[in-house]
Amino acid sequence: MRWLFHYPKRIAFYPPDFDFPGIGGSEASLILLTRALASRGHHVDVYNCCWKPGTYGGVHWHLNSSISDAQQPDVAVAVRFEEAIHPCNAAKNLFWMLDDRASGACLFASTIGGIVVVSSDAQRNRLVEAKCKAEQVNIPLPVEIQKYSPLQPKERACIFCSMPNRGLDIALNIWPHIRNACPDVELWITSGWELWGYTIAEASDRWRQIVGGSQLPPGTRLFKAVSREHLTALQLRASLFLYPCRFPEMFCLAAAECSAAGTPLVTSSIEAMKERVQHGQTGILVNGDIGNPNVQREFVDQTVALLNDENRLNEYRQNCRKLALRCSLEEVATAWERVAGM
């Protein structure tokens, strides 16, 4: 079967970026899904702002500007944006929503028609609010589960591995209180704007906006953007994913990766975070506006209590792993084939 994915966002990336310096969750999901489909014998073409066109992992990557020359696919997938909707006479047309914007899905439903693929109930809610009438199917984003095997011994550390503007300032604000209660615990901070195509200098400017010029709180280690191998190792070794989230996450790939690593999550009870965490089983959901000092105190108390309860941590770790299996490449690729009519 011939698949065509169109991702017109004007950020240059190509598959090797997945390993270093890293890329955003949407871009990573595109690389992983297309690679999984190609490994199952499909012919897969991707049209994007490709850094270096070529064949990677069996997937053929092309420049956006050449999409008018594309061969007619069996399945055409418009990815994320209105500009991705490209009439190509495919037997099956799909729209992969990926973020909180409903406009692309609505345009797709009214012009091309077909199925809108969402990854969470949070996205479904956006479509309901927009009165989008398209048929919908919920498929989680893919995670390389095998890269997180076997599970590793845990260290006394929390990890923050989402984009810094999504709650790192809150994490740094509450960290001294967690550290006072648990003096042996560290906070590991990864990620950075290199994942969005920024240069090192531009990313450093953004870091200064978040952390300022002063020293970070005691017990904090700033890794910034790291290789995929290094990130996976940190996720495997951390005891908790500390994520006081203020961003409308529609899936949160970092949370799914940490679940695969057997790393429970303490996070805000908002949007898709309520789907990534089974409260009291795979982590803790803290209700309320994370900008509220009372909510921050509750976040600290819940984090400290979990860090000091090794039995509960071990139970959550095993449950996390089971939850993450739903995101395995095999499960996700099979679900996409099913939607395509195979």
C-alpha positions in Angstrom: 0.0 0.0 0.0 1.3 3.5 -0.9 1.0 6.1 1.9 1.5 9.9 1.5 2.0 12.1 4.6 2.0 15.9 4.1 3.4 18.1 6.9 3.8 21.6 5.6 5.1 23.4 8.8 8.1 25.5 7.9 10.6 24.1 10.3 13.3 22.1 8.6 13.9 18.6 10.0 14.7 15.1 8.8 14.8 11.7 10.5 18.4 11.9 11.8 17.2 14.9 13.9 15.2 12.4 16.0 18.4 11.1 17.5 20.1 14.4 17.9 19.5 17.3 18.7 15.9 16.0 19.0 12.6 17.3 17.7 9.1 18.1 18.9 6.5 15.5 19.7 4.6 16.0 16.5 7.7 15.6 14.3 8.9 12.6 16.3 5.5 10.9 16.0 5.6 11.4 12.2 9.1 9.9 11.9 8.2 6.9 14.1 4.8 6.1 12.5 6.1 6.3 9.0 9.1 4.2 9.8 6.9 1.6 11.4 4.6 1.5 8.4 7.6 1.1 6.0 8.9 -1.8 8.1 5.6 -3.6 7.5 6.1 -3.5 3.8 4.3 -0.2 2.8 5.6 2.4 0.4 5.7 5.6 2.4 6.4 9.1 1.2 6.7 12.2 3.4 6.5 15.7 2.1 7.8 18.3 4.5 10.4 21.1 4.9 13.1 18.4 4.7 16.6 19.3 5.7 18.0 16.7 3.3 15.7 14.7 1.1 16.4 11.0 0.8 15.3 7.6 2.1 15.6 7.0 5.8 14.5 3.8 7.6 12.7 2.8 4.4 10.7 6.0 4.2 11.1 8.4 1.3 11.4 12.0 2.4 10.7 14.8 -0.1 10.6 18.6 -0.2 7.1 20.2 0.2 7.6 22.0 -3.1 7.6 18.7 -5.0 4.3 17.4 -3.7 2.6 18.2 -7.0 4.7 15.5 -8.6 3.7 12.9 -6.1 2.3 9.6 -7.3 -1.3 8.9 -6.4 -1.3 7.2 -3.0 -3.7 4.7 -1.6 -3.8 6.6 1.7 -3.2 10.4 2.0 -2.6 11.8 5.4 -2.9 15.5 6.0 -0.8 16.3 9.1 -1.9 18.9 11.6 -2.5 22.0 9.6 -5.0 23.4 7.0 -2.1 23.8 4.6 -1.6 20.0 4.7 -4.9 19.3 2.9 -3.9 18.5 -0.6 -6.2 16.8 -3.1 -4.5 13.8 -4.6 -7.4 11.4 -5.5 -6.4 8.9 -2.8 -8.6 5.9 -2.1 -8.6 6.9 1.6 -8.1 10.4 3.1 -7.1 10.9 6.7 -6.4 14.0 8.8 -3.9 13.6 11.7 -4.9 16.3 14.2 -1.8 16.3 16.6 -2.5 19.6 18.4 -5.4 21.6 19.9 -6.4 23.5 16.7 -9.7 22.2 15.2 -9.6 24.4 12.1 -7.7 22.0 9.9 -9.9 19.1 10.8 -13.0 21.2 10.1 -11.7 22.3 6.7 -10.8 18.7 5.9 -14.2 17.5 6.8 -16.0 20.1 4.7 -13.7 19.9 1.6 -12.0 16.5 1.3 -13.9 14.3 3.7 -12.6 11.3 5.5 -11.5 10.3 8.9 -9.9 12.6 11.5 -7.3 10.8 13.6 -7.0 12.1 17.2 -4.7 10.9 19.9 -6.8 11.9 23.0 -10.3 12.7 24.3 -8.9 16.2 24.8 -8.7 16.6 21.1 -12.1 15.1 20.6 -13.4 17.8 22.9 -11.9 20.4 20.7 -13.7 19.0 17.7 -17.0 18.9 19.6 -16.5 22.5 20.5 -15.9 23.4 16.9 -18.9 21.4 15.8 -16.7 19.3 13.5 -18.9 16.5 11.9 -16.0 14.4 10.7 -15.8 10.7 11.6 -13.1 10.3 14.2 -10.8 7.6 15.5 -8.5 7.7 18.5 -5.0 6.3 18.0 -2.2 7.1 20.6 1.1 8.5 19.5 3.9 5.9 19.0 6.6 5.2 21.5 9.7 2.9 20.9 8.8 0.7 23.9 11.7 -1.7 23.1 14.2 1.1 23.7 13.0 1.2 27.3 13.8 -2.5 28.0 14.9 -3.7 30.3 13.8 -1.3 33.0 16.7 0.2 35.0 17.4 0.7 38.7 16.0 4.0 39.8 17.9 6.9 41.2 16.7 9.5 43.7 15.9 12.0 41.0 12.9 13.7 39.3 13.0 14.6 35.6 11.5 17.5 33.8 11.6 16.6 30.1 9.0 18.7 28.4 9.5 22.0 26.7 10.6 24.6 29.3 7.8 27.0 28.6 5.2 24.4 29.7 5.8 24.7 33.4 9.5 24.7 34.1 9.3 28.0 35.9 6.8 26.5 38.4 9.0 23.4 38.8 11.9 25.6 39.7 9.8 27.6 42.1 8.6 24.6 44.0 11.8 22.6 43.8 13.4 24.0 47.0 10.4 22.9 49.0 10.7 19.4 47.6 14.5 19.4 48.2 14.1 20.5 51.8 11.9 17.5 52.5 14.0 15.1 50.4 17.6 16.4 50.6 19.0 13.5 48.6 16.8 14.0 45.5 17.9 15.8 42.3 16.0 17.5 39.6 17.1 16.7 36.1 16.1 19.2 33.4 16.3 18.3 29.7 14.8 19.6 26.4 15.2 23.0 24.8 14.4 25.1 21.8 16.8 23.2 19.5 14.0 20.7 19.2 12.0 23.4 17.3 14.8 24.3 15.0 16.4 27.1 17.0 20.2 27.6 16.8 22.3 27.1 19.9 22.4 30.9 20.4 18.7 31.4 20.0 18.0 28.5 22.4 20.3 30.0 25.0 18.4 33.3 24.7 15.2 31.4 25.5 16.7 29.6 28.4 17.7 32.9 29.9 14.1 34.0 29.7 13.0 31.0 31.7 15.8 30.5 34.3 17.3 34.0 34.3 20.9 34.8 35.1 20.9 33.5 38.6 22.0 30.1 39.7 19.5 27.2 39.7 18.2 25.9 43.0 20.4 23.4 44.8 20.0 19.8 43.6 19.2 20.9 40.1 21.1 19.6 37.0 20.5 21.3 33.7 21.1 19.0 30.7 19.2 21.1 28.0 18.8 19.2 24.7 20.4 15.8 24.7 20.6 12.9 22.3 17.8 10.4 22.2 20.0 7.8 23.8 20.9 10.1 26.7 17.3 11.2 27.1 16.1 7.6 27.2 18.7 6.7 29.9 17.6 9.7 32.0 14.0 8.7 31.8 14.8 5.1 32.7 16.9 6.2 35.8 14.6 8.9 37.2 12.2 8.1 40.0 9.5 10.6 38.9 8.5 12.8 36.0 7.8 16.1 37.7 5.5 18.1 35.5 3.5 21.0 36.9 1.9 21.6 33.5 0.3 24.9 32.4 0.1 23.9 28.7 -2.9 22.5 26.9 -1.3 19.1 26.2 -3.2 17.1 23.6 -1.2 13.9 24.3 2.2 14.6 25.8 4.7 12.2 24.2 7.2 12.8 27.0 4.7 11.4 29.5 4.1 8.3 27.4 7.9 7.8 27.1 8.3 8.1 30.9 5.6 5.5 31.3 7.5 3.2 29.0 10.5 3.8 31.2 8.5 2.8 34.3 8.7 6.4 35.6 5.5 7.6 37.3 4.3 11.1 36.8 3.1 13.9 39.1 1.3 16.5 37.0 -1.6 18.9 36.7 -5.0 17.4 36.2 -5.7 19.2 32.8 -6.4 18.3 29.2 -4.7 15.0 28.0 -2.6 14.7 31.2 -5.7 13.2 32.7 -5.4 10.5 30.1 -1.6 9.9 30.4 -2.0 9.3 34.1 -4.3 6.9 35.9 -4.5 8.7 39.3 -3.4 6.6 42.2 -2.2 3.9 39.8 0.5 5.3 37.5 1.0 8.7 39.1 -0.7 11.6 40.7 -3.0 14.3 39.2 -3.1 17.5 41.1 -6.3 19.5 40.7 -6.5 23.3 40.3 -4.6 26.1 38.6 -0.9 25.4 39.0 -0.2 29.1 39.2 -2.1 29.2 42.6 0.3 29.0 45.6 -2.1 26.6 47.4 -2.1 24.2 44.4 1.7 24.4 44.3 1.8 23.4 48.0 -0.4 20.4 47.2 1.9 19.5 44.3 4.9 19.6 46.7 3.1 17.5 49.3 2.0 14.9 46.8 5.5 14.7 45.3 7.3 14.3 48.6 4.8 11.7 49.8 5.3 9.6 46.7 9.1 10.0 46.8 9.1 8.7 50.4 6.9 5.7 49.6 9.0 3.1 47.8 6.3 0.5 47.8 3.8 2.8 46.1 6.5 3.9 43.7 7.2 0.3 42.7 3.5 -0.4 42.2 3.2 2.7 40.0 6.2 1.7 38.0 4.8 -1.6 37.0 1.5 -0.1 36.1 3.2 2.6 34.0 4.8 0.0 31.9 1.5 -1.8 31.2 -0.2 1.5 30.3 2.6 2.4 27.9 2.2 -0.8 25.9 -0.8 0.7 24.2 1.6 3.1 22.5 3.9 0.5 21.1 4.9 0.9 17.4 3.2 -2.4 16.6 -0.1 -1.5 18.2 -0.1 2.0 16.7 0.9 0.9 13.2 -1.8 -1.8 13.3 -4.4 0.8 14.3 -3.4 3.0 11.3 -3.6 0.0 8.9 -7.1 -0.7 10.3 -8.2 2.9 9.6 -6.8 2.6 6.1 -9.0 -0.3 5.5 -6.5 -3.1 5.5 
